[in-house]
Amino acid sequence: HQGSGKIQVLLVDDHLVMRSGIRAMLSMHADVEVAGEASNGEEAVTLARQIIPDVILMDINMPRMNGVEATRIINSELPDIRIIGLSVHEAADQAGAMKQAGAAAYLNKCSSSSILLAAIRQYGDAGRAGVQRV
């Protein structure tokens, strides 16, 4: 996006350590770039509108506005952005709520970095190719 040829990612998590860890992991891959970080859903909506990333990694449980509500708002305004929900919980109801809100995928925070990276590449490339969501 934005002429860089890299998949632009917005990291959204209320835990700085989590964001820092994901940022460090993604920085090792030339095709992915962290375009911004947010610590709650309100910041996520604001930043999504400003930077229009290819992919958003969205934590679900956050203060001020949770990931489900932020996903719903972003998906309604910017449907080409692919949102990947992240949570420490395996709860099917959370995955269902995120999917219903418009998330492209839902991953557990315990997923390996290779699974997370594969999802970012899959949805980032699909979004840029104009592929319709199913």
C-alpha positions as CSV (number, residue, x, y, z in Angstrom):
1,H,0.0,0.0,0.0
2,Q,1.0,3.6,-0.3
3,G,3.6,2.8,-2.9
4,S,5.8,0.7,-0.7
5,G,4.7,-2.6,-2.0
6,K,4.5,-3.9,1.5
7,I,1.5,-5.1,3.4
8,Q,0.5,-2.3,5.8
9,V,-0.5,-3.6,9.2
10,L,-2.2,-1.8,12.1
11,L,-1.6,-3.4,15.5
12,V,-4.3,-3.0,18.0
13,D,-3.8,-4.3,21.6
14,D,-4.0,-2.7,25.0
15,H,-0.9,-4.5,26.1
16,L,2.3,-2.7,24.9
17,V,4.3,-5.9,25.4
18,M,2.1,-7.8,23.0
19,R,2.3,-5.0,20.3
20,S,6.1,-4.8,20.8
21,G,6.4,-8.5,20.3
22,I,4.3,-8.6,17.2
23,R,6.1,-5.5,15.8
24,A,9.5,-7.2,16.4
25,M,8.4,-10.4,14.7
26,L,6.9,-8.6,11.7
27,S,10.0,-6.3,11.3
28,M,12.0,-9.4,10.3
29,H,9.9,-9.8,7.1
30,A,10.5,-7.4,4.2
31,D,7.0,-7.7,2.8
32,V,5.2,-6.5,5.9
33,E,5.3,-3.1,7.6
34,V,3.7,-1.9,10.8
35,A,1.9,1.3,9.8
36,G,0.6,2.1,13.2
37,E,-0.4,1.0,16.7
38,A,-3.4,1.5,18.9
39,S,-4.2,0.6,22.5
40,N,-8.0,0.5,22.3
41,G,-10.9,0.3,19.9
42,E,-11.4,4.1,19.6
43,E,-7.8,4.7,18.6
44,A,-8.1,1.8,16.2
45,V,-11.0,3.4,14.4
46,T,-9.3,6.8,14.2
47,L,-6.0,5.3,12.9
48,A,-7.8,3.0,10.4
49,R,-9.5,6.1,8.9
50,Q,-6.2,7.9,8.7
51,I,-3.8,5.3,7.4
52,I,-6.1,2.8,5.7
53,P,-3.9,-0.3,6.3
54,D,-4.3,-3.5,4.4
55,V,-4.6,-5.6,7.6
56,I,-5.6,-4.9,11.2
57,L,-4.5,-7.3,14.0
58,M,-7.3,-6.5,16.5
59,D,-7.3,-7.6,20.1
60,I,-10.8,-8.3,21.4
61,N,-10.7,-7.4,25.0
62,M,-9.7,-3.8,25.4
63,P,-10.8,-0.8,27.4
64,R,-12.9,2.1,26.1
65,M,-14.1,0.2,23.0
66,N,-13.6,-3.5,22.5
67,G,-12.3,-5.2,19.3
68,V,-15.7,-6.4,18.2
69,E,-17.3,-2.9,18.2
70,A,-14.2,-1.4,16.6
71,T,-14.3,-4.1,13.9
72,R,-17.9,-3.4,13.2
73,I,-17.3,0.3,12.7
74,I,-14.2,-0.1,10.6
75,N,-15.8,-2.9,8.5
76,S,-18.8,-0.7,7.8
77,E,-16.7,2.3,6.7
78,L,-13.7,0.7,5.2
79,P,-14.7,-2.8,4.0
80,D,-11.5,-3.4,2.0
81,I,-9.4,-3.5,5.2
82,R,-9.0,-7.1,6.4
83,I,-9.3,-7.5,10.2
84,I,-7.8,-10.5,12.0
85,G,-9.2,-10.9,15.5
86,L,-6.7,-11.9,18.3
87,S,-7.5,-13.1,21.7
88,V,-6.0,-15.2,24.5
89,H,-9.4,-17.1,24.7
90,E,-10.4,-19.9,22.5
91,A,-14.1,-19.0,23.0
92,A,-16.2,-19.8,20.0
93,D,-18.6,-17.0,20.9
94,Q,-15.8,-14.5,20.6
95,A,-14.7,-15.9,17.2
96,G,-18.4,-15.8,16.1
97,A,-18.8,-12.2,17.3
98,M,-15.7,-11.1,15.5
99,K,-16.8,-12.8,12.3
100,Q,-20.2,-11.3,12.6
101,A,-18.7,-7.9,13.0
102,G,-16.8,-8.4,9.8
103,A,-13.4,-9.9,10.7
104,A,-11.8,-12.0,8.0
105,A,-10.2,-14.4,10.6
106,Y,-9.8,-15.1,14.3
107,L,-6.6,-16.3,15.8
108,N,-5.5,-17.2,19.3
109,K,-2.7,-15.1,20.7
110,C,-0.9,-18.4,21.4
111,S,-0.8,-19.2,17.7
112,S,2.7,-19.5,16.2
113,S,4.3,-16.5,14.5
114,S,4.2,-18.5,11.2
115,I,0.4,-18.8,11.4
116,L,0.0,-15.2,12.2
117,L,2.3,-14.2,9.4
118,A,0.6,-16.5,6.9
119,A,-2.8,-14.9,7.8
120,I,-1.4,-11.4,7.4
121,R,0.0,-12.3,3.9
122,Q,-3.2,-14.2,2.9
123,Y,-5.6,-11.4,3.8
124,G,-3.2,-8.5,3.0
125,D,-2.6,-9.8,-0.5
126,A,-6.3,-10.6,-1.0
127,G,-7.3,-7.1,0.0
128,R,-4.9,-5.5,-2.4
129,A,-6.0,-7.7,-5.3
130,G,-9.5,-6.6,-4.7
131,V,-10.6,-10.2,-3.9
132,Q,-14.1,-10.4,-2.5
133,R,-14.5,-11.6,1.0
134,V,-16.5,-14.8,1.5
